[in-house]
Amino acid sequence: MASKFSFSPFFAMPLVWLATITSIPTHVAGDTDASLLSVYDRMTIEIDPSDYTIHDPSQIVTIGTKQMIAVTGKAQEDGYDCGLETWWRNIGDRGDWKPGQCLFRTKPSWVTEEVSLNDGAFWAPELDYNKTAGTLTLLYSMSEEEREGGPNTCVGVARSSTGLEGFPDKLTWVDSGSPVTCIIGSDYDDTERSAIDPSVYWGFGEDEGKLFLVTGGGRIIGTELDPTTYKQKNGEWFDLEGDDWKQLSTGPDREGDTWVEAAYIHPKRDNGYYYLFVNWGACCSGIDSTYEIRVGRSRSPLGPFLDKTGRDMMEGGGTLVLKTQGNIIGPGHTGIYKRGRKDIISFHYYDKRRQGNSWIAEKQLRWRSGWPKVMRKNVSAFPKDKLD
C-alpha cells in the first residue's frame, strides 16, 4: 500500500504506523478547533516557514475573498497531535498558503473499534462547499497498516457546526459519529483494496441533486451518498458482492503492479462528461516519487470510464494528464476549481528546490476536443521568497 506522509525533516512520518494509540489531549466538543500555528509554536523542535509542507490537499474552496484547503496530518511526534490540518490564503496570494487549524486532536469514538491501531494522523481529506445549503463538509480517510492480514481503512465525515462563520481559520468541525465505509484488508486476498483518498461530486442532468463518492487504493470504487448526511445512500459498506458500489479503475500493469489511488471526479456540465482523475506510480518518496496523473471520462457518474483511446480504466486505461516537470516532482491528488472563467487544476508535488518537501501547486487547465490539457506554466507553487 502506498503510504501517505509528508517530507519535512521534522514531520517525516514512518512507513509503518505506530502500533499504539498516541495520547491525545482532551478537546471539548463545540470548541473552535485549535490554531495550527499555535501547535507548531509549542512543538519541541523549531519550525520555520521555509520547511512547511502540504500533502494530499483537498480541492480548493473559495468563499468571498478567501480560500481554504484541508490536508493530511503529520507524524504524531515532537508535540504534534493533529489528525488533519487546514490551510488558507487570500485570493491572489498564489502559493503563499498560511497554517489554518489543527483538527481531530481527539479521535472520533468509532475509531477505536474500526481502526484501533491508527496512530492519530488522518489522510487525504476532501472539502465540499454546498452553496445552496450554506454548509461545509469534510471527508477524510484513516488507516492502520500493522493489522495482520492487511490494513483496515475507513472514510469518515465531519461538518462545520458553525456553518461558514469563522471561515477559513476559525471553524468548529464535528464528526458524524460513524464511518461512511470501512474496508477490512484481510477480506481481499486477490488484490489489495483500501478505503482512502475520498472525494465527492454532484451529478447533473438526470442525476441533478445526487451526491457521489469515489475512494480507494488498489482499486477505485464509487457509490451514491445521501446528499444531507454524506453517508452511503443505503447505509452499505463496500462489498464485492453488493450492488451499492461500483469498481471504477485499476492502475497500469507495470511488472505486476496495478496500484492506483487519489481519485477525483470533475463533473463537466457543458459537455456532459464526468472526468475521473487518478494517480499512477509511487508517492511519498521526495524527489524519487513517480506519481503521475491520469484521466478517463464517462457519461455516467459511476462509469465506466474510458481513456482517450477508448480503453476502460478497469482494464488499465488512463490518459496522461501531468507528470514530473522541472522542479515539480511526482504531481498528484487532483482538484479543480474556477478562477474567473478559467479552470485551475491543483495538486501536490515534491519540490526539487526544497529537497523533496511537498507543497500544493496550480496550473491552468484547458479542454481540447473534450480532454483536459494542463498548461506548462505554474499559476502557483511554493513562494520563492520563502526558500532557504
Buried (B, 14 or more C-beta within 10 A) or exposed (E): BBBBBBBBEBBBBEEEBBEEBBEBEEBEEEEBBBBBBEBBEEBEEEBEEEBBBBBBBBBBBBBEEBBBBBBBBBBBBEEBBBBBBBBBBEEEBBBBBBBBBBBBBBBBEBBEEBBEBBBBBBBBBBBBBBEEEEBBBBBBBBBBBBBEEBBBBBBBBBBBBBBBEBBBBEBBBBBBEBBBBBBBBEEBEEEBBBBBBBBBBBBBEEBEEBBBBBBBBBBBBBBBBBBEBBBBBEEBBBEEEEEBBBBBBBBBEEEEEBBBBBBBBBBBEEEEBBBBBBBBBBBBBBBEBBBBBBBBBBEEBBBBBBBBEEBBBBEBBBBEBBBBEEBBBBBBBBBBBEBEEEBBBBBBBBBBBBBBBBBBBBBBBEBEEEBBEBEEEBBBBBBEEBEE
